[in-house]
Amino acid sequence: MVSALTRFALLIGLALIAAFITLEVWSAQWAIPLGIFIISAPPIYSYINLARLKKYILSDSLEKMSLPSGYWEEVLFRLQRLIKNQKQKLLTIERQHNTFIEAFQASPNGLVMLDENDQIEWCNSIAEQFFGLIYKRDVMQRINFLIRRPEFIQYFTKRNFEEPLLMERMGPSSSISVMLQAFPFGQKRHLILVQNVTDLQKADAMRRDFVANVSHEMRTPITVLMGFLETVQSLDLPKDQQDQYFEMMMAQAIRMKSLVEDLLTLANLESNSLPAITKPVHIKTLMALLKNDVEALSMGRHSFTFEALSQQDLLGDEREVLSAFSNLVSNAIRYTPDAGLIDVKWSFNAEDGQGEFSVTDTGPGIAAEHLSRLTERFYRVDRSRSRDTGGTGLGLAIVKHIASRHQAQLIIESTPGRGSTFMLRFPKERLIPITHPA
Ligand code: ADP
């Protein structure tokens, strides 16, 4: 401020000196206009600067304006610094805002922000999908005018947001379930959180089905067992009839044992860590074990061929691989009528480098509509046939599980009336050249 006044005084002083020199040196006719010019110079200078200032303000580029000298320099310098700081602050706020928006957009859950009148202020793209909203179109629209499902309107009318609301069949696909809840915040505003719970709902339904199935499977042999026990207890039966009943009781007990064993196998598969990729499974040893087991199970009723055509061993868990292979072979034995033929083969496909274990039988075969469901727990094509042969309905579910733990594929080909082939294809990463001569 002081320097500006000093400059102003200097300017006036210079003007007076100039007027004096002019009066003295030049003729009086030039002195007046020159004096006027000198006196009016500062306001003209100010006016020019004001005009420039206006131009730069209007084009929002004040910081580009070159600094004039004198008093204007300080004013403008401060103004430019103020604007630069404000712009910097605005930029920081904008960046933070964008980061929040990006974070909310990245959320797997839908988010809708409502103002105090339940009008949509903002929503992310997941919420757009769930509710069929279009943000640009629906912004500042009341949410209950846009989502017309009765349960949603009721939820919003009651305004009891303590509990979430489950809505079925939303959006373009008719089979999704969403869970939503409104959370109050700020001044009577609400944030709606929407979550896709389709998979959770499915898992829950599967768990309920599984418990119901297990209970049903267990109840049947227990009921039969109790019936026999009551009969043996209450009636004075001859020895041979008693023995017959005990045999039947034993069969039911074995059935329960198999069921419990299969359930435990599944539980272990689900809880154990993945089998190591470094442990070799010697296929020829495994085939020899398998051969002994199946011959005992078949009791000479079928003909078998066992071939290990590949010079490759497997990397994985020996117990799991044996369990998968023997489930497939025991199915072939159980479903193939007497005198049927069963081929068990381990081969290598040089083209894709995959190893394949296959079991082919001449049994009843399976109709195409059942094939995709065979690996579901307790799914059977013929319930009574499965039970008669001691099936638990869990064998192929176990095989499928073991296959996926070894990155293998279970492939089923079958022709009703002619037989079936069950194949397990292992990727080349799971194979190593034979290390152990069997
Ligand atoms: P189960 O204990 O009932 O055999 P699985 O899970 O092993 O249960 O098999 C599921 C169903 O697939 C069986 O109930 C049966 O209907 C059918 N199945 C499995 N293997 C064969 C086969 N080799 N031939 C014909 N049907 C089969």
Boltz pocket constraint, residues with backbone or C-beta under 6 A from the ligand:
constraints:
  - pocket:
      binder: B
      contacts: [[A, 327], [A, 328], [A, 331], [A, 332], [A, 335], [A, 336], [A, 361], [A, 363], [A, 364], [A, 365], [A, 366], [A, 374], [A, 375], [A, 376], [A, 379], [A, 380], [A, 381], [A, 382], [A, 386], [A, 387], [A, 390], [A, 391], [A, 392], [A, 393], [A, 394], [A, 395], [A, 396], [A, 397], [A, 420]]
      max_distance: 6.0
